[in-house]
Amino acid sequence: MSDFFERPPAADQTLIGRMIRAARLDPRLYAEVEADETTIGQAASVVLLAAFAGGINFPGAPFAILFGGLLAALVGWVLFAYVIYLIGAKLLPEPTTQADFGALLRAMGFANAPGVVKLLGIVPELRVLVFFLAMVWVLVATVTAVRHALAYKSAWRAIGVCTIPLLAGQLLIFAVASSITGSPEMHQGMPEPPVVLP
């Protein structure tokens, strides 16, 4: 009976539970998904949910563009993970570095979990602030994921490997989303503003 009370609670392995743990930067979560190849589907779902949370802030965008954004998020996830794999495992490895692209891909997928907070950007006045905070949070989660996936002892090395490509990618996504909302296609069918005569 005493063993029951002393035993630590089982980790939540549901998608939502793992997303919460990933957003909390729980190192056990990243070790868990690295070792479990079956979590690749959940990792892809996290990437899609984070992309959808950002895309829903632009409700006037055509469906094709929103769908393309989700597809681009998946492609970007794989490409970004591969770039990190090349830099972190091939160019800047540590003696303890363990290069496994699949493990890195899964860990980096879950690192997108904080991106779901972009849902709060539905309030126009908060959009820039929310997107910025989400970008920083995802960066920190990605550094955590990469450090564990590549067995880095140095946090600074993980930061260096991740920062430039991640910030470039996040800023590109935000720039594309902003350009979509300002495109002429977005305003087709909308009534012209009234003309106020002096």
Buried (B, 14 or more C-beta within 10 A) or exposed (E): EEEEEEEEEEEEBEBEEBBBBBBEBBEEBBBBBBEEEEBBEBBBBBBBBBBBBBBBBBEBBEEEBBEBBBEBBBEBBBEBBEBBBBBBBEEBBBEEBBBBBEBBBBBBBBBBBBBBBBBBBBEEEEBEEBBEBBBEBBBBBBBBBBBBBBBBEEEEBBBBBBEEBBEEBBEEBBEEBBEBEEBEEBEEEEEEEEEEEE
